[in-house]
Every structure is written in C-alpha cells, then in structure tokens.
Amino acid sequence: MRLSAIGYGSGDLVERDDVPLTDVPELRQRCANLWLDVAGFGDVGQLQQLAEMFGLHRLALEDVLNLHQRAKVEDYGTHEFLLLRMVDVENNEVSEQFAMFVGPGFLITFQERSGDCFGMVRQRLRDAQGQMQKRGTDYLAYALLDAVVDAYFPALERLGTRLEDAEERILAGGSGSEAVRDLYAVRRCLLDLRRAVWPLREATSALLRGETKHFGAEIHPYLRDVHDHVVQLLELFESYREISSSLLELHLSMVNQRLNEVMKVLTIIATIFIPLTFVVGVYGMNFKWMPELDVWWCYPAVLVAMAGIAGAMVWWFRRKHWL
C-alpha cells in the first residue's frame, strides 16, 4: 500500500509521496482540500484506519476491496462514493478498479496498483494560476472521472485501427485466418470495454439528477460533458461491433465466392470432358465388326473430332462469360 497526498486551497500546494498514516491528520488541518491517492490493498488494517479517520462507510470499503464491481454512485450522507473501471490503453483492456470518496474538503482515491491516467490532472493542480486550486474537491473528482472516461477513446481508436487492418487483409483476398482471429480478439476487447462503460452511464445520470449534495450546481455542466462522453463511447462500441460483424460476414462471403469460382471452373472442365468420354467409350467397346477398325485414318480423325468438340465448348462458354 502506497499513499500519496496533494493538498491545496490554502494558498500553497503540498505534494508528498509515500505518506504515513500518522501525517494525514496534520495534512488535513493544514490544507483546505486534500487528495489522498491509495495504490495497493495489501494492508487491510491501514485501510481500515484510513476509513476511520474520514468516516468512510464500511459497505463502500468492502466494495473497494472486492474487485470486479460494476460502476456505481452511492451517497452515504457524509461523503459520496464513486466506483468505476480504468482502461489500459496499451493493451486495449480494462486494467483495474478505481474508487473515489468525495467529502467536504477531502477526496480519497483507491487503485489496485501504481500507475494511472491522471498525469494531466496533477499538472493542472500544480498550476497556481489555474482553476483547479481555486475549486473544491468536487471539481477534482470530476476531473478524475473525466480522465478515466477519456482514456477509453485512445483504446477504441487502436481497436478501430485493427479493424481497418483486418478489412484490408480480407479485401486483399489472402489468407483470412489471421484476420478472423484478430477480429474475434477485437470483438472480445469491445465486449469487455462495453461491460465496463455501460453501468457508468447510469452512474453519471445519477450525478446529473442532483441526487447528491457533494457535487455543487456549478459542477453539473462538467458532469453533463462526462455523461455525453460516456454516451459517445457506447455509440462507438455499438458501431465497432457492427463493423466487426460485417467484416466477418464479408470474409465468409469472399470465401464462398472463391469456392464458387473454383467449383465453376471444375464443373466446366468436367462438362468439357463428358462428350469426349462418350466418344472414347464408344470406340473402346472392341467389337469385332466395327467398320473403323481397318481404316488407317480413323484414329487421328477421332482425335481431331474430340479436339473440335472441346474447342467448340470452350468457345461457347467464353461467349456466355462463364470463363
């Protein structure tokens, strides 16, 4: 468990890494607004001590420790609890669970491990002339929520690029096994990402309805923007899923078309040899009184006739555009 703290709102900015729990009360008294970021849940005893310091609800703390929860928003009176899933942009998959406790003058975030997408938020906090230091923890909570939601867009862009590459490979007419394998991998990533984002729409809608007192009215326009981004993500998910399904159907159609072309050529070849086989069969009966047996030019004449029949059939097939 690693605890980092950023305090602001009292004229100066206090930023510390690896903060012991004993220093938290002093930081809380010193700073008007305090952001505590907890990375790692290895020490449950320290987590309980932290929860007792800020009066965090026991059920919410259980949701933090029990991973793979759905995104949700809960109002516990003295604080607001938000839980959602963060995405790993490099691997295009949901990486970890992220939780926030928003209360008067404090914001506590919980991550499974170190490393997140909040670098820009921290830079904005360090800017003394920016708006971040002049606002409360509800605005900081919005900024973190917006950063988590916006991190899904680069992951979707990477998946969209993979879909385009698969489409080019399918249309090129080469071996489609790798393209199909990649399509199924993209569909699985889309399903996992959609499962993480879908409950977030309901959570952001609850914040917009003003069901909590810990987000001021001036924050609602920003929350509405986050909600719009969530809806846009869901629309992109549906669009990419339809594209992947269409590409699978396109691959199957092209495979069937190539198979039909092969079968057509083989059928034409077999059709050409049907009359030739008939002629050969007639002259292969070897009856004693066949008039052509004693004629020296009969054998080459039959070969010429068979070649003429085959050539005429090929000409006819080309005229009908079957070849």
Secondary structure as the mmCIF struct_conf table of DSSP 4:
data_model
#
loop_
_struct_conf.conf_type_id
_struct_conf.id
_struct_conf.beg_label_comp_id
_struct_conf.beg_label_asym_id
_struct_conf.beg_label_seq_id
_struct_conf.end_label_comp_id
_struct_conf.end_label_asym_id
_struct_conf.end_label_seq_id
STRN STRN1 ARG A 2 TYR A 8
BEND BEND1 GLY A 9 ASP A 12
STRN STRN2 VAL A 14 ARG A 16
BEND BEND2 ASP A 17 ASP A 18
HELX_RH_3T_P HELX_RH_3T_P1 LEU A 21 ASP A 23
HELX_RH_AL_P HELX_RH_AL_P1 VAL A 24 ARG A 30
BEND BEND3 ALA A 32 ALA A 32
STRN STRN3 ASN A 33 ALA A 39
HELX_RH_AL_P HELX_RH_AL_P2 VAL A 44 PHE A 54
TURN_TY1_P TURN_TY1_P1 GLY A 55 GLY A 55
HELX_RH_AL_P HELX_RH_AL_P3 ARG A 58 LEU A 65
BEND BEND4 ASN A 66 ASN A 66
BEND BEND5 HIS A 68 HIS A 68
HELX_LH_PP_P HELX_LH_PP_P1 GLN A 69 ALA A 71
STRN STRN4 LYS A 72 ASP A 75
BEND BEND6 GLY A 77 THR A 78
STRN STRN5 GLU A 80 ASP A 88
TURN_TY1_P TURN_TY1_P2 VAL A 89 ASN A 92
STRN STRN6 GLU A 93 GLY A 103
TURN_TY1_P TURN_TY1_P3 PRO A 104 GLY A 105
STRN STRN7 PHE A 106 GLN A 111
BEND BEND7 GLU A 112 SER A 114
BEND BEND8 CYS A 117 CYS A 117
HELX_RH_AL_P HELX_RH_AL_P4 GLY A 119 ARG A 126
TURN_TY1_P TURN_TY1_P4 ALA A 128 GLN A 129
BEND BEND9 GLY A 130 GLN A 131
HELX_RH_3T_P HELX_RH_3T_P2 MET A 132 LYS A 134
BEND BEND10 ARG A 135 ARG A 135
HELX_RH_AL_P HELX_RH_AL_P5 THR A 137 ASP A 150
TURN_TY1_P TURN_TY1_P5 ALA A 151 ALA A 151
HELX_RH_AL_P HELX_RH_AL_P6 TYR A 152 ALA A 172
TURN_TY1_P TURN_TY1_P6 GLY A 173 GLY A 173
BEND BEND11 GLY A 174 GLY A 174
HELX_RH_AL_P HELX_RH_AL_P7 SER A 177 LEU A 208
TURN_TY1_P TURN_TY1_P7 ARG A 209 GLY A 210
BEND BEND12 LYS A 213 PHE A 215
HELX_RH_3T_P HELX_RH_3T_P3 ALA A 217 ILE A 219
HELX_RH_AL_P HELX_RH_AL_P8 HIS A 220 TYR A 283
TURN_TY1_P TURN_TY1_P8 GLY A 284 GLY A 284
BEND BEND13 MET A 285 MET A 285
TURN_TY1_P TURN_TY1_P9 LYS A 288 TRP A 289
HELX_RH_3T_P HELX_RH_3T_P4 PRO A 291 ASP A 294
TURN_TY1_P TURN_TY1_P10 TRP A 296 TRP A 297
HELX_RH_AL_P HELX_RH_AL_P9 CYS A 298 ARG A 319
TURN_TY1_P TURN_TY1_P11 LYS A 320 HIS A 321
#
